[in-house]
């Protein structure tokens, strides 16, 4: 035993070390291979891949196999495809009670030095009394619930702006809503006073163009940002708007509408009564006119009959055809006149010895 080789006694340790080295080398090679191929992935048709190389935007990869260097050399950011439509509800246009609270962000550690979250103003206080309301061109107040549908048209700008896209979009939508509402009357935003608008087709058309005008104003703001090299990389395709009035204003408009309907009903009843009265008056007037015309015809006929002899006498006097006609008529009429008298006193016109004095006793 004393003559054994010492190298042979150490061979198990050498073998164990060699196996450990081979295992570590294999693990390191596998980790290196996984790191080397970590950014090689399949891009879905609903997304696009933006490759950022050393902090600079490099290229955009559509659907298919993406070959990229591993981190930190290249970073892959997936963005929606051009055909994908995203939606966003603008919280800044909602009342404090209607806005949904933001979702909490999951963090592994708590930052003790972070600033406390700001306390929102109460809706009942003076600070939040007008929150969520927009002024119209005729000094009206309206609340808009706006949901924006947009597409990513420039992936590079979209990735470059990153977390600033949605806040900037909210501000653009809010500014556009303020501008559009200020350029319109209340009735061109929602049906608030149907008794005043009636069947005005222009008001209805402007109410239908509210969404398109809002989309155009938002896209103009996006184009202005793009012209200033700070584009968001998105384009708004559609906007859904739900307009509403303040609760107190709804009650007031309902009261006015009820009063207007009552007044219209009263006016209709008054017009109906006036129509009946006018018809009765017209019938009475027509009846009185017919009676008057009949009586006038009778009176004219009687007058013509009574004056026919006088007309004949006047004609004979002018023509000197019957000189004795006046004497004959006098004799015919004087007897009728004297028959109606109670007493008759004859006076000789040529004898002035006897005078007749009114009121003197005979």
KENUVO-497326 format. One record per residue: x, y, z of N, C-alpha, C, O in turn; residue in three letters. Coordinates in steps of 0.1 Angstrom, whole numbers, plus 2048, in hexadecimal, padded with zeros to 3 digits. Layout:
XYZXYZXYZXYZAla;...
END
This chain:
8087F480080080080080980C8008058177FAUnk;81480B80681D81780782381A7F98288257F7Unk;8238117F08288137E381E8187D98228197CDUnk;81281C7DD8088207D380B82E7CE8128367D5Unk;8068327C280883F7BC7FF8497C27F38477C3Unk;8048557C77FC85F7CD7F28657C37E786A7C7Unk;7F58667B67EC86C7AC7E08647AB7D58697A8Unk;7E18577AC7D584E7AB7CC8517B77C08507B5Unk;7D18547C37C88577CE7C18647CD7B68667D3Unk;7C686D7C57C087A7C27B687A7B67B08847B4Unk;7B58707AF7AD8707A279E8727A579887979CUnk;79886D7AF78A8707B178787F7B377D8847AEUnk;7908867BA78E8957BB78F89C7AE7888A57ABUnk;7998977A779B89D79A78F89B79178A8A3789Unk;78A88F79177E88C78977289478E76A899785Unk;77089579A76589E79F7678AC79B75D8B2797Unk;7738B179C7758BF7977728C178876D8CB784Unk;7778B77817758B77727668B776F7628BE766Unk;75E8AF7767508AE7737498BB7777408C0770Unk;74D8C17827488CE78674B8D977C7428E1779Unk;7578D977775A8E376D7528E176074D8EB75AUnk;7508D475C7488D275073A8D67527348DC749Unk;7348D475E7268D77617258E776171B8EC75CUnk;72E8ED76772E8FC76872F90275A72890B756Unk;7388FC75273A90074472E8FE73C72A907734Unk;7278F373E71B8F07377108FA73B7088FF732Unk;70E8FC74870490674C7079147476FE91B743Unk;71391874771792574271492673371093072EUnk;71791B72C71591B71E70691C71B701923711Unk;6FE9147236EF9157206EA9237246E292871CUnk;6EF92972F6EA9377326EF9417286E794A724Unk;6FB93F7227009487186F794670B6F4950704Unk;6F493A7086EB9386FC6DE93E6FE6D89446F5Unk;6D893C70A6CA94270D6CB95170C6C2957707Unk;6D69577126D79657116D996A7036D49746FFUnk;6E19626FB6E49666ED6D79666E56D596E6DCUnk;6CF95C6E76C395B6DF6B69606E66AB95D6E2Unk;6B89686F16AC96D6F86A39766F06979766F3Unk;6A997E6E76A19876DF69C9826D26979896CAUnk;69E9756D069996F6C468B9696C768A9606CFUnk;68196F6C167396B6C466A96D6B866E9726AEUnk;65E9676BA6549686AF64B9746B26459756BDUnk;64997D6A86419886AA6339856A4631981699Unk;6299876AD61B9846A961698D69E61B99969EUnk;60C98969660799268C60099F6925FE9A968CUnk;5FB99E69F5F59A96A55FE9B36AB5FA9BD6B1Unk;60B9B16AA6159BA6B06209BC6A66219B569CUnk;6289C66AA6349C96A36409CB6AD63D9CF6B8Unk;64C9C86A96579C96B26609D46AE6639D66A2Unk;6639DD6B866D9E86B667A9E46BD67A9E26C9Unk;6849E46B56919E06BB6999ED6BE69B9F66B6Unk;69D9EE6CB6A59F96D06B39F46D26B59EB6DBUnk;6BD9F96CB6CB9F56CC6D3A006D36D4A0B6CFUnk;6D79FC6DF6E0A046E76D9A126EA6DFA1C6EAUnk;6CCA116ED6C4A1D6F06BFA256E46B8A2F6E6Unk;6C2A216D86BEA286CC6B4A1F6C46B6A136C3Unk;6AAA256BE6A0A1E6B66A7A196AA6ADA206A2Unk;6A5A0C6A76ADA0669C6A4A026916A6A06686Unk;69A9FA6936919F56896849F068E6829EE69AUnk;67B9ED68566D9E868866C9DB68166E9DA675Unk;6679D16886659C46836579C06836509C168EUnk;6519BC6786439B86776429AA67C64C9A4681Unk;6369A467963499667D63E98D67764198E66BUnk;64398367F64D97A67A65797768465697B690Unk;66297168066D96E68967797A68B67B97F681Unk;67997D69768298969A68F98469F69097C6A8Unk;69A9896986A798669C6AD9936A26AF99D69AUnk;6B19936AE6B799F6B56C199A6BF6C198F6C4Unk;6CB9A46C16D59A16CB6CF9A16D96C59A86DBUnk;6D599A6E26D099A6EF6D29A76F76DA9B06F2Unk;6CB9A87026CD9B470A6DB9B37116E09A8713Unk;6E19BF7136DD9CD7116E09D37046DF9DF702Unk;6E49CA6FA6E89D06ED6DB9D46E66DB9DF6E0Unk;6D19CC6E56C59D06DF6B99CC6E86B99C26EFUnk;6AF9D56E76A39D36EF6979D26E66969DB6DDUnk;68E9C96E86829C76DF6769CC6E76739C86F2Unk;66E9D56E06629DB6E66569D76DC6579DA6D0Unk;64C9D06E16419CC6D96369D76D96329DC6E4Unk;6329DB6CE6279E56CD61C9DF6C461E9D66BDUnk;60F9E56C66049DF6BE6079E16AF60D9EB6AAUnk;6019D96A76029DA6985F99E56935F19EB69BUnk;5FB9E96875F49F46815E59F16805DD9FB680Unk;5E19E467F5D39E167E5CC9E068C5C09E068CUnk;5D49E06975CE9DF6A45C99ED6A85D09F76A7Unk;5BD9ED6AE5B79F96B35B69F96C25B19F06C8Unk;5BCA036C85BDA046D65B3A0F6DB5AFA186D3Unk;5AEA0D6E75A4A176EC5A9A1D6F95B1A16701Unk;5A5A296FC5A9A3070859DA3970D598A41705Unk;599A3771958FA4071F596A4B72659EA4972FUnk;592A57722599A63728593A66735588A6A737Unk;59BA64740597A6674D596A7575158EA7975AUnk;59EA7E74A59DA8C74E590A9374B58DA9D751Unk;588A8D74257BA9373F570A8E747564A92746Unk;573A85750568A7F759567A86766571A8D76AUnk;55CA8576C55AA8B77A562A82783565A77781Unk;566A8878F56EA81798568A7479D56EA6A79FUnk;55AA7379E553A677A2552A5D797550A5179AUnk;554A6178A553A5877F560A5277B561A47775Unk;56BA5977D578A5577957CA4878157BA4878DUnk;581A3E77A586A32780594A3478659CA3A77FUnk;597A2F7925A5A317975AFA2978F5ACA1F78AUnk;5BBA2F78E5C5A287875C9A1B78D5C9A1979AUnk;5CDA117855D1A0478A5DEA057915E7A0B78DUnk;5DF9FE79D5EC9FF7A55F79F879D5F59EE796Unk;6039FD79E60F9F77986169ED7A16199F17ADUnk;6189E179C61E9D77A562D9DA7A66349DB79CUnk;6329DB7B26419DE7B56459D47BF63E9CF7C8Unk;6529D17BE6589C87C865D9CE7D565D9C87DFUnk;6609DB7D46659E27DF65D9EF7E16589F47D7Unk;65D9F47ED656A017F0660A0C7F066AA0B7F7Unk;65DA177E9666A227E9662A2C7F4657A327F3Unk;669A2C7FE666A3480A668A43807661A4C80DUnk;670A477FD673A557FA669A5A7F066AA667EDUnk;661A527EB657A577E064EA617E664AA607F2Unk;649A6B7DE640A757E3632A6F7E562FA667DDUnk;62BA737EF61DA6E7F1614A717E5616A7B7DEUnk;60AA697E3601A6B7D85F8A777DB5F4A797E6Unk;5F6A807D15EEA8C7D35DFA887D65DAA7E7D1Unk;5D9A907DF5CBA8D7E35C2A957D95C4AA17D7Unk;5B9A8D7D35B0A937CA5A6A9C7D05A2A997DCUnk;5A3AA77CA599AB07CF58BAAA7CF588AA37C5Unk;584AAC7D9577AA77DA56EAAE7D056FAB97CDUnk;565AA67CB55BAAB7C0552AB57C654CABD7BFUnk;550AB47D4547ABE7DA54DACB7DD546AD47E1Unk;55BACB7DD561AD87E0562AE17D555DADE7CAUnk;568AED7D8569AF77CD573AF37C3571AF77B7Unk;57DAEC7C7588AE97BD582ADF7B3586AE07A7Unk;57AAD57B7575ACB7AD567ACE7A9561AC57A3Unk;561ADA7AB553ADC7A7551ADC798547AD7794Unk;55BAE0791559AE1782561AD677B561AD676FUnk;567ACC78256EAC277C565AB977455AAB5778Unk;569AB6768561AAD75F557AB4757550AAD74FUnk;556AC175754CAC9750554AD274655EAD7748Unk;54DAD373A553ADC72F549AE672C53CAE472CUnk;54EAF2729545AFD725542AFD71654BAFA70EUnk;536B00712532B01704532B0F6FF534B18707Unk;530B116F2531B1E6ED526B276F1527B336F1Unk;51AB226F650FB2A6FB50FB2A70A504B2B710Unk;51BB2871051CB2971F514B1D726510B1F731Unk;513B1271F50EB06725518AFD72B524B00729Unk;514AF373251DAEA73951AADC73550EAD8735Unk;524AD4731522AC672D52DABE732538AC2733Unk;52AAB1734534AA7738536A9D72D52CA98727Unk;542A9A729545A9171E54DA85724557A8672BUnk;549A79720550A6C722555A6871554EA6370DUnk;563A6A713569A67706572A5B70757AA59710Unk;570A526FD578A466FC57EA476EE577A486E4Unk;58CA476EE593A496E1598A3B6DC59DA336E4Unk;597A396CF59CA2D6C95A7A326BF5A5A3A6B6Unk;5B3A2C6C15BFA316B95C7A256B55C5A196BAUnk;5CFA276AB5D8A1D6A55E7A236A65E9A2F6A6Unk;5F0A1A6A75FEA1D6A7603A1E699604A14692Unk;606A2A69460BA2C68661AA2D68561FA2A67AUnk;620A3269062FA3368F635A2C69C635A326A7Unk;639A1F69A63EA186A664AA1F6AD64BA1E6B9Unk;653A256A565EA2B6AA65BA366B4660A376BFUnk;652A3F6AF64EA4A6B8646A456C4647A4A6CFUnk;63EA3A6C2636A356CD63FA2F6D863DA316E4Unk;64AA286D4653A236DE65CA2E6E465FA2D6F0Unk;65FA386DC668A436E1660A4B6EC666A4F6F6Unk;653A4D6EA64CA556F4649A4C700648A5170BUnk;646A3F6FD644A35708639A3971262DA3A70DUnk;63BA3B71E631A3E72862AA4B727620A4E72DUnk;62FA5471E629A6171C61EA61712617A6B710Unk;61CA5670B612A56700604A587055FDA61701Unk;600A5070F5F2A517145EFA5E71B5E4A64719Unk;5F8A637245F5A7072A5F4A7C7205ECA84721Unk;5FDA7B7165FCA8570B5EFA847035E9A8E6FFUnk;5EBA787015DFA766FA5D3A7B7025CAA816FCUnk;5D3A7970F5C8A7E7175C8A8D7175BDA93716Unk;5D3A937175D3AA27165CFAA77095C8AB1708Unk;5D2AA06FE5CEAA46F15BFAA36F05B8AAC6EAUnk;5B9A986F55ABA966F45A4AA06FC599AA56F8Unk;5A9AA37085A2AAD7115A2ABB70A598AC270AUnk;5AEABF7055AFACC6FE5A5ACC6F259FAD66F0Unk;5A5AC26EA59CAC16DE58DAC26E3585AC96DCUnk;58AABB6ED57CABB6F2578AC96F756DACE6F4Unk;581AD06FE57EADE70257CAE76F6573AEF6F6Unk;585AE56EC584AEE6E0577AEB6D8570AF56D4Unk;574ADE6D6568ADB6CF55BADF6D6552AE56D0Unk;55BADD6E354FAE26EB54DAF16EB542AF66EAUnk;558AF86EC558B076EC553B0C6DF54EB186DEUnk;555B056D4550B0A6C7542B056C353EB086B8Unk;53BAFF6CC52EAFA6C9524AFF6D4528B026DFUnk;517AFF6D050CB016D9509AF46E050DAE96DCUnk;502AF56EB4FFAEA6F34F6AE06EC4F8AD46EDUnk;4EDAE56E34E4ADC6DC4EBAD56D04E5ACC6CBUnk;4F7ADA6CC4FFAD36C2508AC86C850FAC16C0Unk;507AC66D550FABC6DB506AB06E0509AA56DEUnk;4FAAB46E64F0AAA6EA4E3AB16EA4E2ABD6E9Unk;4D8AA96EA4CBAAE6E94C7AB26F74C2AAA6FFUnk;4C8AC06F94C5AC57064B8ACD7064B0ACC710Unk;4B6AD46FB4AAADC6FB4A2ADA6EE4A3AE26E4Unk;49BACE6ED494ACB6E0489AD56DD486AD76D1Unk;484ADC6E7479AE56E447EAF26DD477AF96D6Unk;48CAF56DE491B006D7497AFC6C9497B046C0Unk;49DAF06C84A3AEC6BC499AE86B249AAEC6A6Unk;48FAE06B6485ADB6AD48BAD26A2491AC86A6Unk;488AD569648CACC68B497AD3683498AD1677Unk;4A0ADA68A4ABAE16834B5AD667E4BCAD0687Unk;4B6AD46714BFAC966C4CEACD66E4D6AC4670Unk;4D1ADA66E4DFADE6704E4ADA67D4F0AD667FUnk;4DCADC6884E0AD96954E2ACA6964ECAC569DUnk;4D9AC26904DBAB36914E7AAF68A4EEAA668EUnk;4EBAB567E4F7AB2677503AB567F50DAAD67FUnk;503AC168550FAC468D510ABB69951CAB869EUnk;505AB669F506AAD6AA50CA9F6A5513A996ACUnk;509A9B69950FA8F69351EA91690525A87690Unk;522A9D68D530AA0689539AA2696545AA5694Unk;533AA16A253BAA36AE547A996AF552A9E6B1Unk;544A8D6AC54FA836AD55AA856A3566A846A6Unk;556A88696560A8A68C568A9768E574A9768CUnk;561AA1693569AAD697573AAB6A257EAB06A2Unk;56FAA36AC578AA06B7584A976B258FA9A6B6Unk;581A8E6A958CA866A3596A8E69B5A2A8D69CUnk;590A98693599AA068B5A1AA96945ADAAC691Unk;59BAAF69F5A3AB76A85AEAB06AF5B9AB56B0Unk;5ACAA36B35B6A9B6BA5C1A986B05CDA996B4Unk;5BEA946A45C8A9169A5D0A9D6965DCA9C693Unk;5CAAA96965D2AB56935DCAB769E5E7ABC69BUnk;5D8AB56AB5E2AB66B65EDAAC6B45F9AAF6B7Unk;5EAAA06B05F4A966AE5FEA9A6A360AA976A4Unk;5F8A9F698600AA468D60AAAF691615AB068DUnk;604AB869A60DAC369F618ABE6A7623AC36A6Unk;616AB46AF621AAE6B762BAA76AE637AA86B0Unk;626AA06A362FA9A69A637AA4693643AA2690Unk;631AAF68F639ABA688644AC069164EAC468CUnk;642ABF69E64CAC46A8656AB96AC65DABA6B6Unk;656AAD6A565FAA26A865CA9C6B5666A966BBUnk;650A9D6BA64DA966C7640A8F6C5637A8E6CEUnk;63EA886B9632A816B6630A756BF63AA6F6C4Unk;624A716C1620A666CA620A596C261FA4E6C8Unk;620A5A6B561FA4D6AD612A476AC611A3B6A8Unk;607A4E6AF5FAA486AE5F1A516A65F4A5D6A4Unk;5E5A4C6A25DBA5369A5CEA4F6A05CBA436A1Unk;5C5A586A35B8A566A85AFA5269C5AEA5A693Unk;5A8A4769D59FA43692590A45695588A4768CUnk;58DA456A257FA466A657EA4B6B4587A486BCUnk;573A526B7570A576C4562A546C8559A576C0Unk;560A4E6D3552A4C6D9550A576E4558A586EDUnk;545A5E6E2542A696EC534A666F252AA646EBUnk;533A676FF527A67706526A7470E52DA76717Unk;51CA7C70951AA8970F50FA89719506A81718Unk;511A91724506A9272E507AA0734510AA7733Unk;4FCAA373B4FAAB07414FCAAE7504FAAA3755Unk;4FFAB97584FFAB87664F1AB476C4E7AB7765Unk;4F1AAD7774E5AA877C4DBAB377F4CFAB177BUnk;4DFABE7854D6AC97874D1ACF77A4C5AD3779Unk;4DAACF7704D5AD57634CBACC75C4C2AD0755Unk;4CDABF75E4C3AB57594B5AB875E4ABAB8757Unk;4B4ABA76C4A8ABD7724A2ACA76D496ACB76AUnk;4ABAD476B4A6AE17664A1AE0758496AE5755Unk;4A8AD974F4A4AD7741497ACF74148EAD2739Unk;495AC5749489ABD74A47DAC674E472AC5748Unk;480ACF758475AD875C471AE2751465AE474FUnk;47BAE774A478AF073F471AE9734468AEE72EUnk;475ADC73146EAD4727460AD272A457AD2722Unk;45EACE737450ACC73C447AD873B43CAD8736Unk;44DAE473F446AF073E443AF472F439AF972CUnk;44DAF272744BAF5719440AEC713438AF170BUnk;440ADF716436AD6711428ADA71641EADA70FUnk;427ADE72341BAE3729416AF072240AAF171FUnk;41FAF971F41CB05718417B0270A40EB08705Unk;41EAF970341AAF56F640CAEF6F6404AF26EDUnk;409AE77003FCAE17013F1AEC7033E7AEB6FEUnk;3F5AF570C3EBB0070F3E9B097023DEB0D6FFUnk;3F4B0B6FB3F3B136EE3EAB0B6E43E2B116DDUnk;3EDAFE6E33E5AF66DA3D6AF66DE3CDAF76D5Unk;3D3AF56EB3C5AF66EF3BFB036EC3B3B046E8Unk;3C7B0E6EF3C2B1B6EC3BFB1D6DD3B5B246D9Unk;3C8B186D53C6B196C63BAB126C23B2B166B9Unk;3B7B066C83ACAFE6C539FB056C9395B066C1Unk;39FB0B6D5393B136DA391B1F6D1386B226CEUnk;39CB266CD39BB316C5395B2D6B738EB356B1Unk;399B226B2394B1D6A5385B1B6A637EB1F69DUnk;381B146B1373B126B236BB1F6B3360B216ADUnk;370B286BB36AB356BD369B3D6B035FB436ACUnk;374B3C6A8374B4369B36AB3D691364B4468AUnk;369B2F692360B29689351B2D68D349B2F684Unk;34EB2D69A341B3169F33EB4069B333B43696Unk;348B4869D347B57699345B5868A33CB60686Unk;34CB5168234AB5167433DB4D670336B53667Unk;338B4267632AB3D673320B48676316B4A66FUnk;321B4E682318B58687319B6467E30EB6A67AUnk;325B6867A326B74671320B71663319B7965DUnk;322B6565E31CB6165130DB61652306B66649Unk;307B5C65D2F9B5C65F2F3B6A6602E9B6E65AUnk;2FAB736682F6B816692F7B8865C2EEB91659Unk;301B85655303B8C6482F8B8763E2F3B90636Unk;2F4B7B63E2EAB766352DCB7C6392D5B80630Unk;2DAB7D6462CDB8464B2CDB936472C3B98642Unk;2D9B996492D9BA86462D8BAA6372D1BB3633Unk;2DEBA162F2DCBA26202CDBA061C2C8BA7613Unk;2C7B966222B9B9461F2B0BA06232A8BA561CUnk;2B2BA562F2ABBB16342AEBBD62C2A5BC5629Unk;2BABBF6282BEBCA61F2B7BC96122B2BD360CUnk;2B6BBD60C2AFBBB5FF2A1BBF60129BBC55F8Unk;29BBBA60C28CBBD60E28ABCC610281BD260AUnk;293BD2617292BE161A294BE960D28DBF360AUnk;29EBE46052A0BEB5F8294BEA5EF290BF35E8Unk;28EBDE5EF282BDC5E7276BE45EB26FBEA5E4Unk;274BE55F926ABED5FE26CBFC5FC263C035F8Unk;279C005FD27CC0E5FB27AC125EC275C1C5E9Unk;27EC085E327BC0B5D526CC0B5D2268C145CAUnk;265C035D9256C035D7250C105DC247C165D6Unk;255C145E824FC215EE253C2D5E624CC375E6Unk;25FC2D5E0263C395D9261C395CA264C425C3Unk;25AC2E5C5258C2D5B724FC385B2251C3E5A7Unk;244C3B5BA23BC465B6242C545B6240C5C5AEUnk;24BC565C0253C625C125CC635B525EC6E5AFUnk;263C585B226BC595A6264C5C599268C63590Unk;258C55599250C5858D24BC6658C24BC6D581Unk;248C6C598244C7A59924FC8359524EC8D58DUnk;25BC8059A267C8959726AC8858826EC92582Unk;268C7C58226BC7B574261C8256B264C88561Unk;254C8257024AC8956824CC9856A249CA0560Unk;251C9D575253CAB57725ECAF56E25ECBA568Unk;269CA756D274CAB564270CAB555274CB354DUnk;267CA1552263C9F544257CA7540253CA9534Unk;24FCAC54B243CB4549239CAB541232CB0537Unk;238C9F54422FC9653D221C95544217C9453DUnk;220C95551214C94558213C9F562217C9C56EUnk;20ECAA55F20DCB5569203CB2574205CB857FUnk;1FACAA5721F0CA757C1F4C9C5861ECC9858EUnk;1FFC96584203C8A58B206C8E59A202C865A3Unk;20BC9959D20EC9D5AB200C9F5B21FFC9C5BEUnk;1F7CA55AB1EACA85B21E3C9B5B51DDC995BFUnk;1E4C915AB1DEC845AE1E4C7D5B91DDC765C1Unk;1F1C7D5B91F8C775C41F5C7D5D21F4C765DCUnk;1F4C8A5D21F1C915DE1E3C8D5E31E1C8B5EFUnk;1DAC8C5DB1CCC885DF1CCC7A5E41C5C765EDUnk;1D4C715DD1D4C635E21DBC625EF1D7C595F7Unk;1E5C695F21EDC685FE1E7C7060A1E8C6C616Unk;1E1C7B6071DDC846121D1C7E61A1D0C80626Unk;1C9C766131BEC6F61A1C4C656241BEC6362FUnk;1CEC5E6201D4C546291DBC5B6351DBC56640Unk;1E1C666321E8C6D63D1DEC736471DFC72653Unk;1D3C796421C9C7F64B1C1C756521BDC7765DUnk;1C0C6964D1B9C5E6541C1C5A6611BBC5566AUnk;1CEC5C6611D6C5866C1D6C636771DBC60682Unk;1D2C6F6731D3C7A67D1C7C7A6861BCC76682Unk;1C9C7E6931BEC7F69D1B5C8B69A1A8C8A69CUnk;1BAC966961B2CA26931B9CA96881C6CA9687Unk;1B2CB16811B7CB86751B3CC76761A7CC9678Unk;1BCCD06751B9CDE6751BCCE46671C8CE3663Unk;1B3CE96611B5CEF6531B8CFE6551B1D0565CUnk;1C2D0364E1C6D1164F1C7D166401CDD0F638Unk;1C1D2163E1C1D276311CFD2E6301D1D37638Unk;1D7D2B6271E3D326261E2D406221EBD48625Unk;1D7D4461D1D6D526181CFD5A6231CED66622Unk;1CAD5462E1C3D5B6381CCD5B6451CED5064AUnk;1D1D666491D9D676551D2D6B6611D9D6F66BUnk;1C5D6B6611BDD7066D1BED666781BCD69684Unk;1C1D596751C1D4F67F1CFD4867F1D4D43675Unk;1D5D4968B1E2D4368D1E1D376951D9D3669EUnk;1EAD2D6931EBD2169B1F8D226A3203D2269DUnk;1F6D226B0201D236B9203D166C01F9D116C6Unk;20FD106C0211D046C620FD056D6215D0E6DCUnk;207CFC6DB205CFC6EA1F9D046EE1F5D036FAUnk;1F4D0D6E61E8D156E91DBD0D6EA1D9D046E1Unk;1D3D0F6F41C7D086F51BDD0D6EB1BBD196E9Unk;1B5D046E51ABD086DB19ED0B6E2194D0E6DBUnk;
END
